[in-house]
Amino acid sequence: MSNVLPRFSEGNKVEFFDKVSIWLNRAAGFFSKDTKPTTPADFAAAQREYALLLTWTPAPTADFYNLYVSSANDVNSKLLVGRLYGDVSSFLHYIGVVGTRYYWLEACTNTGRVGELVQSFGTSTGLSGAVPTGHRVSHEDGGSDEISVTGLSGVLADNQHAIAHHTTHESGGSDEIKLDDLKAPDDNTDLNASDSRHGLLPKLDNNSAHFLDGQGNWSTPSGGGGGSSLIPPVPADFSWLNQGSASLSTADDRMYVSGPSNGTAQSIHAQVKAIPTAPYKIDITFYPLLYFTQYSQVCVGWRQSSDGKIVVFNIYTEGDEIKVNVLRFSDATTFNTSLIGSRADSLPFQPCIVRLEDDNSNRIISYSGDGNNFVPFYSEGRTSYLTASQSLFGINPYSQFSGITVAGWFEH
């Protein structure tokens, strides 16, 4: 090989540096998604009837946005409105009252990068144009469709003139009518908002996983169903069952329950919440933290709150093996029986995705490797042993420390 540097003509130099430039541009594009996204610019909240229209200039490297709201100007009190996917630059937030709301917006990437929060606030207005003024004027004296008293059936007294009567019901009138004093509307879509007019919220569909999209429909956010749509758990929805020496940590949209050994006693320490109305599916994405000696255990399952009975899908260590079974408890501290004995099934560890399902006939436990395709593990009649009123996740540190981190809780 020659140690002499290659010589380039002017044309070759141009071609060489063009290729270097193209490579650098591609490299910049590749790494840009792994850096903190820029802050959305021009974040503003405009008045709408019982709503606020939020607009912003999209952040070039954002994959989605987290939108938060609070009735107080306090970032610590903010609540998540939703995750807005795609190249969006506006969102209409219907709040249902006249009031001031404070909003925070942050750009995020699919690689877990989160930008700085940007804030705006605004005050919604009440309904306008409640009286069909344009139509009324057409029927008044001199109007395009003037109504003659002689053309009416019966006789009107002077003090029953339609104009004087309707003004008493307007805002500020002696007998003003409030929207909440009116009779409930029929079960139809006449008052629904559309892309051509303002209106009211569509009827709720009783599905906590659905969100109102820009076309007025209740739908699952983009990203698919099951565990592939990683909806974080809401700590406020849960409460302790038999806390004992266990502890709970909530950070980064996750819930972590851990605790030391119970000695040689079976005892479940768990977070519980009310179940949806059947039929339902609950997809739980979690990370078990197990100690490899003997009976370090984590579990997810159902509870009957009236007497404390429990059925759980249990993951545990036995020697150097990880095994699974299904257990019944008479209550959180009293083991009853094992429905399925020790099995060394091939679970999709780190994370595990387990589905608790009630199809109105049976309670079914399944697991998945991708959050979309589930394999049934155990099934029994929906009222066998217990009639579930709560779902749960927790630990059963029979003889070793145990921990479980829940990253996704998707009810649908």
C-alpha positions as CSV (number, residue, x, y, z in Angstrom):
1,M,0.0,0.0,0.0
2,S,1.1,3.5,-0.7
3,N,1.5,6.0,2.1
4,V,1.0,8.9,-0.3
5,L,-2.3,10.7,0.2
6,P,-4.7,10.4,-2.8
7,R,-4.8,13.3,-5.1
8,F,-8.1,14.8,-6.2
9,S,-9.1,16.9,-9.1
10,E,-11.4,19.8,-8.4
11,G,-14.4,17.7,-9.5
12,N,-13.3,14.8,-7.2
13,K,-13.0,17.2,-4.3
14,V,-16.5,18.4,-4.7
15,E,-17.9,14.8,-5.0
16,F,-15.9,13.8,-1.9
17,F,-17.1,16.6,0.3
18,D,-20.6,16.2,-0.9
19,K,-20.6,12.6,0.3
20,V,-19.2,13.7,3.7
21,S,-21.9,16.4,4.0
22,I,-24.6,13.8,3.2
23,W,-23.2,11.4,5.8
24,L,-23.1,14.1,8.5
25,N,-26.7,15.2,7.7
26,R,-27.9,11.6,8.1
27,A,-26.0,11.2,11.3
28,A,-27.6,14.4,12.7
29,G,-31.0,13.1,11.7
30,F,-30.3,9.8,13.4
31,F,-29.2,11.2,16.7
32,S,-31.7,14.1,16.8
33,K,-34.4,11.8,18.2
34,D,-32.2,10.9,21.2
35,T,-31.8,14.5,22.3
36,K,-34.1,16.6,24.4
37,P,-36.8,18.1,22.0
38,T,-37.1,21.8,21.7
39,T,-39.9,23.7,23.5
40,P,-43.1,24.4,21.5
41,A,-43.3,28.0,20.7
42,D,-46.2,30.5,20.8
43,F,-48.2,28.4,23.3
44,A,-51.5,30.3,23.8
45,A,-55.1,29.7,25.1
46,A,-58.0,31.4,23.4
47,Q,-61.5,31.8,24.7
48,R,-64.2,29.6,23.5
49,E,-67.7,28.8,24.8
50,Y,-67.1,26.7,28.0
51,A,-63.8,25.7,26.5
52,L,-60.3,26.9,25.6
53,L,-58.5,26.5,22.3
54,L,-54.8,25.8,22.8
55,T,-52.4,26.5,19.9
56,W,-48.7,26.3,19.5
57,T,-45.9,26.0,16.9
58,P,-44.8,22.3,16.8
59,A,-41.4,21.3,18.0
60,P,-39.5,19.9,15.0
61,T,-38.1,16.8,16.9
62,A,-41.2,15.9,19.0
63,D,-43.1,12.6,18.5
64,F,-45.9,13.6,20.8
65,Y,-46.9,16.1,23.5
66,N,-48.0,15.8,27.1
67,L,-50.7,18.4,27.9
68,Y,-51.5,19.3,31.6
69,V,-54.1,21.5,33.2
70,S,-54.9,23.0,36.6
71,S,-57.4,25.4,38.0
72,A,-54.6,27.0,40.0
73,N,-51.3,28.6,38.8
74,D,-49.3,25.9,40.5
75,V,-47.3,23.4,38.4
76,N,-47.4,20.9,41.2
77,S,-51.2,20.6,41.0
78,K,-51.2,19.9,37.2
79,L,-53.2,16.9,35.9
80,L,-52.6,15.1,32.6
81,V,-55.2,16.1,30.0
82,G,-53.8,13.6,27.4
83,R,-51.0,12.7,25.1
84,L,-51.3,14.2,21.6
85,Y,-49.6,12.2,18.9
86,G,-48.4,13.4,15.5
87,D,-47.7,16.8,14.0
88,V,-50.4,18.5,16.0
89,S,-50.5,22.2,16.8
90,S,-53.9,22.8,18.5
91,F,-56.3,21.2,21.0
92,L,-59.8,22.3,22.0
93,H,-60.2,21.6,25.8
94,Y,-63.9,21.6,26.8
95,I,-64.2,22.4,30.6
96,G,-68.0,22.8,30.8
97,V,-68.0,26.0,32.9
98,V,-66.9,29.6,32.7
99,G,-63.5,29.7,34.4
100,T,-59.8,30.2,34.2
101,R,-57.5,27.3,33.5
102,Y,-53.7,27.1,33.5
103,Y,-52.0,24.8,31.0
104,W,-48.5,23.3,30.6
105,L,-47.2,21.6,27.4
106,E,-44.1,19.5,26.9
107,A,-42.6,17.9,23.8
108,C,-41.6,14.3,24.1
109,T,-39.8,11.7,21.9
110,N,-40.4,8.0,21.6
111,T,-37.0,7.4,23.0
112,G,-38.1,8.9,26.3
113,R,-36.7,12.4,26.0
114,V,-38.9,15.2,27.5
115,G,-38.5,18.9,26.8
116,E,-39.1,21.9,29.0
117,L,-42.6,22.8,30.2
118,V,-44.2,25.8,28.6
119,Q,-47.2,27.5,30.2
120,S,-50.3,29.5,29.1
121,F,-53.7,30.3,30.6
122,G,-57.1,31.5,29.6
123,T,-60.7,32.0,30.7
124,S,-63.6,30.4,28.9
125,T,-66.8,32.2,28.0
126,G,-70.5,31.3,28.4
127,L,-72.8,30.4,25.6
128,S,-73.6,33.2,23.2
129,G,-76.4,33.6,20.7
130,A,-78.9,31.6,22.9
131,V,-81.7,33.6,21.5
132,P,-82.3,33.3,17.7
133,T,-82.2,37.1,17.2
134,G,-81.9,37.0,13.4
135,H,-85.0,34.8,13.0
136,R,-87.0,36.9,15.5
137,V,-86.3,40.1,13.7
138,S,-87.5,38.7,10.4
139,H,-91.0,38.4,12.0
140,E,-91.1,41.9,13.6
141,D,-92.8,45.0,12.2
142,G,-91.1,45.7,8.9
143,G,-89.2,42.5,8.8
144,S,-88.8,40.3,5.7
145,D,-91.4,37.8,7.1
146,E,-93.6,40.1,9.2
147,I,-96.4,38.4,11.1
148,S,-99.7,40.1,11.2
149,V,-101.9,39.7,14.3
150,T,-104.9,39.1,12.1
151,G,-103.2,36.1,10.6
152,L,-102.9,34.4,14.0
153,S,-105.4,32.2,15.7
154,G,-107.0,33.9,18.7
155,V,-106.4,37.3,20.1
156,L,-103.2,38.6,21.9
157,A,-103.4,41.2,24.6
158,D,-101.0,44.0,24.5
159,N,-99.0,42.9,27.6
160,Q,-98.4,39.5,26.0
161,H,-96.3,40.9,23.1
162,A,-93.6,38.3,22.2
163,I,-90.7,40.8,22.3
164,A,-91.4,41.9,25.9
165,H,-91.8,38.3,27.0
166,H,-88.6,36.9,25.5
167,T,-86.4,39.7,27.0
168,T,-87.4,38.5,30.5
169,H,-85.7,35.2,29.8
170,E,-82.5,36.6,28.4
171,S,-79.3,37.1,30.4
172,G,-80.0,39.8,33.0
173,G,-83.8,39.6,32.5
174,S,-86.3,39.4,35.3
175,D,-86.8,35.7,34.6
176,E,-83.5,34.7,33.0
177,I,-83.1,31.0,32.1
178,K,-79.9,29.1,33.0
179,L,-78.7,26.2,30.9
180,D,-78.7,23.9,33.9
181,D,-82.4,24.7,34.7
182,L,-83.5,23.3,31.3
183,K,-84.8,19.8,30.9
184,A,-82.2,17.1,30.0
185,P,-82.0,16.7,26.2
186,D,-83.1,13.6,24.3
187,D,-80.6,10.9,23.6
188,N,-79.5,12.2,20.2
189,T,-76.6,14.1,18.7
190,D,-78.4,17.4,17.9
191,L,-76.3,19.5,20.4
192,N,-73.0,17.8,19.7
193,A,-70.0,19.9,18.6
194,S,-68.8,19.4,15.1
195,D,-66.0,20.7,12.8
196,S,-68.3,23.4,11.6
197,R,-69.9,24.7,14.9
198,H,-69.5,24.7,18.6
199,G,-71.6,22.5,20.8
200,L,-71.7,20.2,23.7
201,L,-69.7,17.1,24.7
202,P,-70.9,13.8,23.1
203,K,-72.4,11.2,25.4
204,L,-69.7,9.3,27.3
205,D,-69.2,5.7,26.3
206,N,-68.2,4.4,29.7
207,N,-64.7,3.3,28.6
208,S,-61.9,4.9,30.7
209,A,-59.3,4.1,28.0
210,H,-61.1,6.3,25.3
211,F,-60.4,9.9,24.6
212,L,-62.4,12.5,22.6
213,D,-60.6,13.0,19.2
214,G,-60.8,15.9,16.8
215,Q,-63.8,14.5,15.0
216,G,-66.0,14.2,18.1
217,N,-65.5,10.4,18.5
218,W,-64.4,8.5,21.6
219,S,-61.4,6.4,20.5
220,T,-58.2,4.8,21.7
221,P,-55.1,7.0,21.4
222,S,-52.9,6.2,18.4
223,G,-50.3,3.5,19.2
224,G,-52.6,0.5,19.3
225,G,-54.3,-1.4,22.0
226,G,-53.1,-3.6,24.8
227,G,-49.6,-3.2,26.3
228,S,-48.3,-1.5,23.1
229,S,-50.3,1.6,24.2
230,L,-48.4,2.1,27.5
231,I,-50.9,4.1,29.6
232,P,-49.3,4.8,33.0
233,P,-51.1,3.9,36.2
234,V,-52.8,6.7,38.2
235,P,-51.7,6.5,41.8
236,A,-54.8,8.3,43.1
237,D,-56.9,5.5,41.8
238,F,-55.2,2.9,44.1
239,S,-55.1,2.3,47.8
240,W,-53.2,0.0,50.2
241,L,-54.2,-3.5,51.1
242,N,-52.3,-4.8,54.1
243,Q,-49.3,-2.4,53.8
244,G,-47.4,-3.8,56.7
245,S,-43.6,-3.3,56.1
246,A,-44.1,-2.7,52.4
247,S,-43.6,0.7,50.7
248,L,-44.8,2.5,47.6
249,S,-42.8,4.8,45.4
250,T,-44.3,6.8,42.5
251,A,-42.0,8.4,39.9
252,D,-41.8,8.8,36.1
253,D,-45.4,7.6,35.6
254,R,-44.7,4.3,37.4
255,M,-45.7,2.7,40.7
256,Y,-43.1,0.6,42.7
257,V,-44.2,-1.6,45.6
258,S,-41.4,-3.4,47.6
259,G,-40.9,-5.0,51.0
260,P,-38.8,-7.3,53.1
261,S,-39.3,-10.9,53.9
262,N,-42.5,-11.9,55.8
263,G,-40.4,-14.8,57.4
264,T,-42.2,-18.0,56.4
265,A,-45.7,-16.5,56.2
266,Q,-47.8,-16.1,53.0
267,S,-48.9,-12.4,53.1
268,I,-49.9,-10.2,50.2
269,H,-49.1,-6.5,50.3
270,A,-50.8,-4.8,47.4
271,Q,-52.3,-1.7,45.7
272,V,-56.0,-2.2,44.9
273,K,-58.5,-0.3,42.8
274,A,-62.1,-0.7,41.6
275,I,-62.6,-2.8,38.4
276,P,-64.5,-1.6,35.4
277,T,-67.9,-2.8,34.5
278,A,-67.8,-6.3,32.8
279,P,-67.0,-7.1,30.1
280,Y,-63.5,-5.7,30.4
281,K,-59.8,-6.3,29.9
282,I,-57.0,-4.9,32.1
283,D,-53.5,-5.1,30.5
284,I,-50.8,-4.7,33.2
285,T,-47.2,-4.0,32.1
286,F,-44.8,-4.6,35.0
287,Y,-41.2,-5.5,36.0
288,P,-40.8,-8.1,38.8
289,L,-37.8,-7.6,41.2
290,L,-37.1,-11.1,42.6
291,Y,-34.4,-12.5,44.9
292,F,-33.0,-15.8,43.5
293,T,-33.1,-18.2,46.5
294,Q,-36.5,-19.2,47.6
295,Y,-40.1,-17.7,47.4
296,S,-39.5,-14.1,46.4
297,Q,-43.0,-13.4,44.9
298,V,-45.0,-10.8,43.0
299,C,-48.6,-11.0,41.8
300,V,-51.5,-9.4,40.0
301,G,-55.1,-10.4,40.3
302,W,-58.6,-9.9,41.7
303,R,-60.1,-9.3,45.1
304,Q,-63.6,-9.5,46.6
305,S,-63.8,-6.5,48.9
306,S,-66.8,-7.8,50.9
307,D,-64.8,-10.6,52.6
308,G,-61.3,-10.1,51.3
309,K,-61.0,-13.2,49.1
310,I,-58.2,-13.0,46.5
311,V,-57.2,-14.9,43.3
312,V,-53.7,-13.9,41.9
313,F,-51.4,-14.8,39.1
314,N,-48.1,-15.3,41.0
315,I,-44.5,-15.2,39.8
316,Y,-41.9,-16.5,42.2
317,T,-38.4,-17.9,42.6
318,E,-37.6,-21.4,43.7
319,G,-33.9,-22.0,43.9
320,D,-32.4,-20.7,40.7
321,E,-35.7,-21.0,38.7
322,I,-38.5,-18.5,38.1
323,K,-41.9,-20.1,38.2
324,V,-45.6,-19.1,37.9
325,N,-48.8,-20.3,39.5
326,V,-52.4,-19.2,40.3
327,L,-53.2,-18.9,44.1
328,R,-56.3,-18.4,46.2
329,F,-56.2,-16.5,49.5
330,S,-59.1,-16.3,52.0
331,D,-57.8,-12.8,52.8
332,A,-54.5,-10.9,52.3
333,T,-52.7,-12.9,55.1
334,T,-54.4,-16.3,54.8
335,F,-53.3,-18.7,52.0
336,N,-56.1,-21.0,50.7
337,T,-55.0,-23.2,47.9
338,S,-53.0,-23.4,44.6
339,L,-55.2,-23.6,41.5
340,I,-52.2,-24.3,39.2
341,G,-49.1,-25.9,40.7
342,S,-45.5,-24.8,40.0
343,R,-44.9,-24.2,36.3
344,A,-41.7,-22.9,34.7
345,D,-43.6,-21.2,31.8
346,S,-41.7,-19.1,29.3
347,L,-42.8,-15.7,30.4
348,P,-41.9,-12.4,28.5
349,F,-39.8,-11.1,31.4
350,Q,-38.7,-7.5,31.6
351,P,-41.4,-6.4,31.2
352,C,-44.2,-8.9,31.9
353,I,-47.5,-8.1,30.3
354,V,-50.4,-9.9,31.9
355,R,-54.1,-9.5,31.1
356,L,-56.9,-9.8,33.6
357,E,-60.2,-10.3,31.7
358,D,-63.9,-10.7,32.5
359,D,-66.0,-11.6,29.5
360,N,-69.2,-11.8,31.5
361,S,-68.9,-15.6,31.7
362,N,-65.3,-16.3,32.9
363,R,-62.4,-14.6,34.5
364,I,-59.3,-15.2,32.3
365,I,-55.6,-14.7,33.0
366,S,-53.4,-14.3,29.9
367,Y,-49.9,-13.1,29.2
368,S,-48.1,-11.5,26.2
369,G,-44.8,-10.7,24.8
370,D,-45.8,-7.7,22.7
371,G,-49.0,-6.4,24.3
372,N,-51.2,-7.3,21.4
373,N,-51.1,-11.1,21.1
374,F,-52.1,-12.9,24.4
375,V,-51.8,-16.6,25.4
376,P,-54.5,-17.8,27.9
377,F,-52.9,-19.2,31.1
378,Y,-55.9,-19.8,33.4
379,S,-59.7,-19.5,33.3
380,E,-62.6,-20.1,35.7
381,G,-66.2,-18.9,36.1
382,R,-66.5,-15.2,36.8
383,T,-68.2,-16.0,40.2
384,S,-66.1,-19.0,41.1
385,Y,-64.7,-18.6,44.7
386,L,-65.3,-14.9,44.5
387,T,-67.1,-12.1,42.6
388,A,-64.4,-9.6,41.9
389,S,-64.9,-5.9,42.8
390,Q,-61.2,-4.9,42.8
391,S,-58.0,-5.5,40.8
392,L,-54.6,-5.5,42.4
393,F,-50.8,-5.7,42.0
394,G,-48.4,-6.4,44.8
395,I,-45.8,-8.6,46.5
396,N,-45.8,-11.8,48.6
397,P,-42.3,-11.8,50.1
398,Y,-42.7,-15.3,51.6
399,S,-39.1,-15.7,52.6
400,Q,-37.2,-13.1,50.6
401,F,-37.3,-9.4,49.6
402,S,-39.7,-8.8,46.7
403,G,-40.5,-5.8,44.5
404,I,-42.8,-5.0,41.5
405,T,-42.8,-1.9,39.2
406,V,-46.0,-1.2,37.2
407,A,-45.3,0.9,34.1
408,G,-48.7,0.4,32.3
409,W,-52.3,-0.1,33.4
410,F,-54.7,-0.2,30.4
411,E,-58.4,-0.8,31.0
412,H,-60.5,-1.4,27.9
